[in-house]
Amino acid sequence: MNPKICIVGSANIDQISYVDTIPSDGETVFGDSYQMGFGGKGANQAVMAGLLGADVYMIACLGTDVYNKMTVDNLNNNNVNTDFIQTVNGSSGVAPIWVDKTGQNRIIVIPGANNLIDADTAIDSLSNIGPLDVVVGQFEIPLEVNEKVFEYARNNGVQTVLNPAPAGDVSEKLLNNTSWFIPNEVEFEEMLGEPFNENALLKHSKETKPEIIVTLGEKGCAEVSDGKVYIHQAKKVTAIDTTGAGDAFVGSFAYGLASKMSKQDSIQLALEKATNSVTKKGTQSSYKD
């Protein structure tokens, strides 16, 4: 049987502008190119896991605009089940993105319908989906939805992966129901109160219930095993667009866990897929080999 994963989270339309240098305040510059694509951290992670061959279910909320059908069709085309997508009046989420010549990005997320996902409906959906291997959440939907979903998952013996992005308040209730906590360096500092370094990671790994993996961009990722910090190096590549690389990592890691791979093997798979994604333009489009 294929690993079975449910992603509870956001779905957005990415509006990506490529430019040599990001404009300063009051400055106008000419860009190199523009493309519109599918994004949202939840949808990105779902597509990555779906492309790897998992049975993936997406619980998200879309508006009553033209992006609704486009998003559903795209998820279906990437092996993601959309039977439990919620719809509300109004706009779907969008994300204007600027990418400079080094591949670094600046993103503004306008949540729209993502803010209106209903927690009780999500729980009913999880019940209807049946036994799962992994449930994944992020911070582009309301905190209370993650809290209720993760509590339900842990009470039913399901591993949970929390990607706290973008950084925000995290409750003790949510952490207590989280199996794996995967921030990047910036999110680690904003949420845990001190800059990332090996000593800080070791300290928080002892104090925090979930296992922590910190993604480090081109430097790879860090985690704690047997009381020691390990840095897993990423392959050196020329980055074209880093948008969605963190989601590629989380979606691939979730697939590894759901496939009963070891933590180390899951990390290596996640690094491979995340690194490959930065060598191509776009978000979900960069996940395809």
Secondary structure, DSSP 8 states (H G I E B T S, - for coil): ---EEEEES--EEEEEEE-SS---TT-----SEEEEEEE-HHHHHHHHHHHHT-EEEEE-EE-SSHHHHHHHHHHHHTTEE-TT-EE-SS--EEEEEEE-TTS-EEE--B-GGGGG--HHHHHHHHHHH---SEEEEESSS-HHHHHHHHHHHHHTT-EEEEE--S-----HHHHHT-SEE--BHHHHHHHHSS---HHHHHHHHHHSSSEEEEE-GGG-EEEEETTEEEEE-------S--TTHHHHHHHHHHHHHHTT--HHHHHHHHHHHHHHHTTSSSSGGGG--
